[in-house]
């Protein structure tokens, strides 16, 4: 089969959502998205420039197409190009999963180790992870796989809630939401935003910890606001609250800065990764022991080709991965990779959970479901990011 159409659409249900749609000659449709915190229209333009070059290519040659796009972006690799390549790559894997009649997590999880590794690009990576090591990790992951798939379908995968955490909320609203998310919805962790005012942070953290009790995990997210010395000083005032992690304390490009912070705030863990745009940055962070919690985003790196490598790296360096999901369609997309990791790579959910943001799921054909604080494992074939026809028609950007 071959690619017959490659099309770009932009919808705006609250914020821009770029959809890359591939149609094969036998009518199978694959969908990928590019999420860029306000730069989606730039990614859409880039996708429009590369779409014609995909026509006629065999959609099953995913690694070849990825290499073609990645090498073509040699002089301009950055957030926009990586998100665009991701959209194409995700669409191709969506087709592969639909042809197999499986959700993406199960397709990846059931692939033979050698087959999956053959799709990956280990260039720039072999000082940290070789193809042989990756195959060995996946072979080890074969043990108990059937039981883990059964457990995932029955119980789901742990999530955590950011609902109480926004800085604009009053203390009363924050406390009420913290109780609702943990006591009613069953989440075992919540996350608060911090970094504008230390007195406000200390007060809110004390109230949140009192509201959720000692057995629920509490994390904080600084969204890159601090320089390294400021981060160390600020975070070291948080030790009384038994924090699960502090997220993005400084620039996501600063590997050494994160390593310095991580050493200085121990035992509080550093979490970061949602803004990294390549597997190479993840490699350096892991080599420098610059975080305790690794985060990924489903759209910021160049697709499943890189995301699978990142999970394999995390396994080798013994770091838990807790994916970012704060954006339209990200909950639907990223859960597949966390579930793949549980089934075939790490084999555990210990210390691992997926962020959950409770909005805009109604725009998707197969929206994320939460039960007792856990993501329900998707069962529909594909990657789960297909928007409803009603949303696509209502919010289609025609500018």
C-alpha positions in Angstrom: 0.0 0.0 0.0 1.0 3.6 -0.3 0.2 7.1 0.9 -2.4 8.7 -1.3 -3.2 11.9 0.6 -1.3 13.9 3.3 -3.4 16.7 4.7 -3.1 19.4 7.4 -6.0 20.7 9.4 -6.2 23.1 12.3 -9.0 23.2 14.8 -9.4 25.5 17.8 -11.5 24.0 20.6 -10.1 26.3 23.3 -6.6 26.3 21.7 -5.1 25.4 18.4 -4.9 21.7 17.6 -3.0 20.7 14.5 -4.1 17.4 12.8 -2.0 15.7 10.2 -4.1 13.1 8.3 -2.7 10.4 6.1 -4.9 8.4 3.8 -3.6 5.2 2.2 -4.5 3.9 -1.3 -6.8 1.3 0.4 -8.6 3.9 2.4 -7.0 3.5 5.9 -6.7 6.9 7.7 -4.0 7.7 10.2 -4.0 10.8 12.4 -1.2 12.6 14.2 -1.2 16.0 16.1 1.3 18.7 16.8 0.9 20.6 20.1 3.2 23.6 20.7 1.8 26.0 23.3 0.7 28.6 20.8 3.0 27.8 17.8 0.7 25.3 16.2 0.1 27.4 13.1 3.8 27.5 12.5 3.9 23.7 12.7 0.9 23.5 10.3 2.8 25.6 7.7 5.8 23.3 8.0 3.6 20.2 7.7 2.1 21.8 4.5 5.6 22.0 3.0 6.5 18.4 3.6 3.1 16.8 3.0 3.5 16.5 -0.9 6.8 14.7 -0.6 5.1 11.8 1.3 2.6 10.9 -1.5 3.4 7.5 -3.0 5.6 6.4 -0.1 4.9 3.0 1.5 3.3 3.9 4.8 4.6 0.7 6.4 8.2 1.8 6.0 7.9 4.0 9.1 11.6 4.1 9.9 12.5 5.1 6.3 10.0 7.9 6.3 11.1 9.1 9.7 14.7 9.1 8.6 13.8 11.1 5.5 12.0 13.8 7.5 14.6 13.9 10.3 17.5 14.2 7.9 15.6 16.8 6.0 15.3 18.9 9.1 19.1 18.8 9.7 19.6 22.6 9.6 16.5 23.5 11.4 15.7 21.0 14.1 13.8 22.6 16.9 10.4 22.5 18.6 8.4 23.3 15.4 10.1 20.8 13.2 10.2 18.0 15.8 6.5 18.5 16.5 5.7 18.3 12.8 7.8 15.2 12.3 6.0 13.8 15.4 2.6 14.4 13.8 3.6 12.4 10.7 5.2 9.6 12.7 2.2 9.3 15.0 -0.1 9.1 12.0 1.9 6.3 10.4 1.9 4.3 13.7 -1.9 5.0 13.9 -2.3 3.3 10.5 -0.1 0.4 11.6 -2.2 -0.1 14.8 -5.5 0.2 12.9 -4.3 -2.4 10.4 -3.5 -4.7 13.3 -6.8 -4.0 15.0 -5.1 -3.0 18.2 -4.7 0.1 20.3 -1.2 1.6 19.9 0.0 0.6 23.4 -0.8 -3.1 22.7 0.7 -3.0 19.2 4.0 -1.7 20.6 3.9 -4.0 23.6 3.4 -7.1 21.5 6.0 -6.4 18.8 9.0 -8.7 18.8 12.0 -7.0 20.4 14.1 -7.2 17.2 11.3 -5.9 15.1 10.7 -2.9 17.3 14.4 -2.1 17.7 14.8 -2.2 14.0 12.5 0.8 13.7 14.6 3.0 16.0 17.5 5.4 15.2 20.4 4.8 17.6 22.6 7.5 16.1 24.1 9.7 18.8 22.8 7.3 21.4 25.2 4.3 21.6 27.4 5.9 24.3 24.3 5.4 26.5 22.2 2.7 24.9 23.1 0.2 22.1 20.6 -1.7 19.9 21.8 -5.0 21.5 21.0 -3.5 25.0 17.6 -2.4 23.8 16.8 -5.8 22.5 17.9 -7.4 25.8 15.6 -5.0 27.8 12.7 -5.9 25.6 13.4 -9.6 25.8 13.4 -9.3 29.6 10.1 -7.5 29.2 8.6 -10.6 27.6 8.4 -12.3 31.0 5.0 -11.8 32.6 3.8 -9.7 29.7 0.4 -11.5 29.4 -0.4 -11.0 33.1 0.5 -7.3 32.8 -1.8 -6.8 29.8 -4.6 -8.5 31.7 -3.9 -6.3 34.8 -3.9 -3.2 32.7 -7.2 -4.0 31.0 -8.8 -4.8 34.4 -7.3 -2.1 36.6 -5.8 0.6 34.4 -2.8 2.8 34.8 -2.3 5.3 37.7 -3.0 9.0 37.0 -2.5 12.1 39.0 -4.5 15.3 39.0 -3.4 18.9 38.4 -6.9 20.2 38.9 -6.3 21.9 42.3 -3.0 23.4 41.4 -3.5 26.6 39.4 -2.1 29.8 40.9 -5.2 31.8 40.3 -7.3 29.7 42.6 -8.3 30.9 46.1 -7.1 28.8 49.0 -10.7 27.7 49.5 -11.1 26.5 45.9 -7.7 24.8 45.9 -8.6 22.9 49.1 -12.0 21.9 47.9 -10.6 20.6 44.6 -7.8 18.7 46.4 -10.3 16.9 48.5 -12.6 16.1 45.5 -9.7 14.8 43.3 -8.4 12.5 46.0 -11.4 11.5 48.2 -14.0 11.3 45.4 -12.1 10.6 42.2 -9.5 8.5 43.8 -6.2 10.1 42.6 -3.2 9.2 44.8 -1.3 12.4 43.8 -2.1 16.0 43.1 0.2 18.8 41.8 0.3 22.5 42.7 1.9 25.3 40.7 4.6 27.3 42.6 7.2 30.0 42.1 5.6 33.4 42.2 5.7 34.2 45.9 7.3 32.1 48.6 4.9 33.0 51.3 1.9 32.1 49.1 3.6 28.8 48.2 4.3 27.8 51.8 0.7 28.7 52.9 -0.9 26.8 50.0 1.3 23.7 50.4 0.5 23.6 54.1 -3.3 23.8 53.4 -3.0 21.2 50.6 -1.1 18.7 52.7 -3.6 19.1 55.5 -6.5 18.6 53.0 -5.1 15.4 51.4 -3.5 13.8 54.4 -0.1 12.1 54.7 -0.8 9.2 52.4 -1.5 11.1 49.2 1.5 12.3 47.1 1.9 16.0 46.6 4.1 17.4 43.8 4.8 21.0 42.7 5.5 22.5 39.3 7.6 25.7 38.8 7.3 25.9 35.0 10.9 27.0 34.6 10.7 30.3 36.6 13.9 30.1 38.6 17.6 30.5 38.0 19.6 27.7 39.6 20.6 29.4 42.9 17.1 30.8 43.3 15.6 27.3 42.7 17.8 25.8 45.3 17.0 28.4 47.9 13.3 28.3 47.2 12.8 24.5 47.0 14.8 24.0 50.2 12.0 25.7 52.1 9.6 22.9 51.0 11.1 20.0 52.9 8.3 19.9 55.5 5.7 18.9 52.9 7.0 15.5 51.8 7.0 16.4 48.1 6.9 13.7 45.4 8.9 16.0 43.1 9.5 19.6 42.0 8.9 20.0 38.3 10.8 22.1 35.8 12.7 24.2 38.4 14.8 25.9 35.7 15.3 26.0 31.9 14.7 22.6 30.2 17.9 23.2 28.2 20.1 23.4 31.3 21.3 19.8 32.0 24.1 20.8 34.4 21.8 23.3 36.2 19.2 20.6 36.8 22.0 18.2 38.1 23.2 21.0 40.5 19.6 21.5 41.8 19.0 17.8 42.1 22.1 17.4 44.4 21.2 20.5 46.5 17.5 19.7 47.3 17.8 16.0 48.0 15.7 14.1 49.1 13.1 16.1 47.1 13.3 14.8 43.5 13.6 16.9 40.3 11.2 16.1 37.5 11.5 17.4 34.0 11.3 16.5 30.3 8.0 17.7 28.9 9.7 20.5 27.0 12.7 18.5 25.7 12.7 18.2 21.9 15.0 15.3 21.3 16.1 11.9 22.6 19.7 13.4 22.9 18.7 15.8 25.7 17.1 12.9 27.6 20.3 10.9 27.2 22.4 13.8 28.6 20.0 14.3 31.6 20.2 10.6 32.4 24.0 10.5 32.0 24.3 13.5 34.4 21.8 12.1 36.9 20.0 15.5 36.5 16.5 14.3 37.5 14.8 11.8 39.7 11.6 11.7 37.7 11.7 11.6 33.9 8.8 13.2 32.0 7.9 12.9 28.4 5.4 14.6 26.1 3.6 12.7 23.3 4.2 15.5 20.7 7.4 17.4 21.5 9.9 14.9 20.2 9.9 13.4 16.8 7.2 10.8 17.4 7.1 7.2 18.7 10.5 6.5 17.1 12.1 8.8 19.8 9.6 8.1 22.6 10.2 4.4 22.6 14.0 5.1 22.8 13.4 7.4 25.7 11.6 4.7 27.7 14.4 2.2 27.0 16.9 4.8 28.2 14.9 5.3 31.4 14.8 1.6 32.0 18.6 1.3 31.6 19.2 4.3 33.9 16.5 3.1 36.4 14.4 6.2 36.3 10.6 6.2 36.5 8.7 8.0 33.7 5.7 10.1 34.6 4.3 11.6 31.3 3.1 15.2 30.8 -0.5 15.5 29.6 -1.4 19.2 30.0 -2.9 20.0 26.6 -5.6 19.1 24.1 -5.5 15.5 23.3 -2.3 14.8 25.3 -4.1 12.5 27.8 -5.5 10.5 24.9 -2.1 10.3 23.2 0.5 9.8 25.9 -1.2 7.0 27.9 -0.4 4.6 25.1 3.3 5.0 25.7 3.1 4.7 29.5 1.1 1.5 29.1 3.6 0.2 26.5 6.3 0.8 29.1 4.4 -1.2 31.7 3.7 -4.1 29.4 7.1 -4.4 27.6 9.9 -2.3 29.1 9.8 -1.4 32.9 7.2 -4.0 33.8 6.1 -1.9 36.8 3.8 0.9 37.8 5.7 1.7 41.0 6.4 5.4 41.2 4.9 5.9 37.8 1.7 7.8 36.8 0.3 9.9 34.0 -0.8 13.5 34.5 -4.5 14.1 34.1 -6.2 17.3 33.1 -10.0 17.2 33.1 -11.0 19.3 30.1 -11.7 19.0 26.4 -11.9 15.2 26.3 -15.4 15.6 24.8 -13.9 16.5 21.5 -12.4 13.0 20.9 -14.0 9.9 19.5 -12.4 7.8 22.2 -11.9 10.2 25.1 -9.8 9.4 28.1 -11.6 7.6 30.9 -10.6 7.7 34.6 -11.8 5.1 37.1 -10.7 5.2 40.7 -7.9 7.5 39.8 -6.6 5.3 37.0 -6.5 5.7 33.3 -8.7 3.0 31.7 -6.7 1.2 29.1 -7.9 2.1 25.5 -9.2 -0.8 23.5 -10.1 0.9 20.2 -7.6 0.4 17.3 -5.2 3.3 16.7 -3.6 6.0 18.9 -6.8 7.5 20.3 -6.4 11.1 19.0 -9.3 11.2 16.5 -11.5 14.2 17.0 -15.3 13.9 16.5 -16.7 15.1 13.2 -18.8 17.6 15.1 -15.7 19.2 16.7 -13.7 19.2 13.4 -16.5 20.9 11.5 -17.3 23.4 14.3 -13.8 24.5 15.1 -12.0 24.1 11.8 -9.6 27.0 11.3 -10.1 28.6 7.9 -7.6 31.4 8.1 
